[in-house]
């Protein structure tokens, strides 16, 4: 019985996901994640502490 229940929930979730993706405006998660990474890199580069130089002595 366990495999039938888990298989049913997997199939039901897949069908529901396909229905939602086709009928609603769902954002592209990969594009959203890439945009977040680019923004995080930009912020890190702008606000990073400058490296200490050994030659300044």
C-alpha positions in Angstrom: 0.0 0.0 0.0 2.9 2.4 0.7 4.2 2.5 -2.9 0.7 3.1 -4.3 0.2 6.1 -1.9 3.5 7.6 -2.7 3.1 7.0 -6.4 -0.3 8.6 -6.3 1.0 11.7 -4.5 3.8 12.0 -7.0 1.5 11.8 -10.0 -1.1 14.1 -8.5 1.7 16.7 -7.7 3.0 16.5 -11.2 -0.4 16.9 -12.8 -1.2 19.8 -10.5 2.2 21.5 -11.3 1.6 21.1 -15.1 -1.9 22.6 -14.7 -0.7 25.6 -12.8 2.3 26.2 -15.1 0.0 26.2 -18.2 -2.9 28.3 -16.8 -1.2 30.8 -14.5 1.7 33.3 -15.0 4.4 31.4 -13.0 7.8 33.2 -12.9 10.9 31.4 -14.3 12.7 30.3 -11.1 16.1 29.8 -12.9 16.0 33.4 -14.3 14.9 34.7 -10.9 17.8 32.9 -9.1 20.4 34.1 -11.7 19.2 37.7 -11.2 19.6 37.3 -7.5 23.1 36.0 -7.8 24.1 38.8 -10.1 22.7 41.4 -7.7 24.6 39.7 -4.8 27.9 39.7 -6.7 27.4 43.4 -7.5 26.7 44.3 -3.9 29.7 42.2 -2.7 32.1 43.9 -5.2 30.9 47.4 -4.2 30.9 47.0 -0.4 33.9 44.7 0.1 36.7 46.0 2.3 39.8 46.9 0.4 42.6 44.4 0.6 45.6 45.3 2.7 48.8 45.8 0.8 52.2 44.8 2.3 54.0 47.3 0.2 52.4 50.4 1.9 54.9 50.3 4.8 
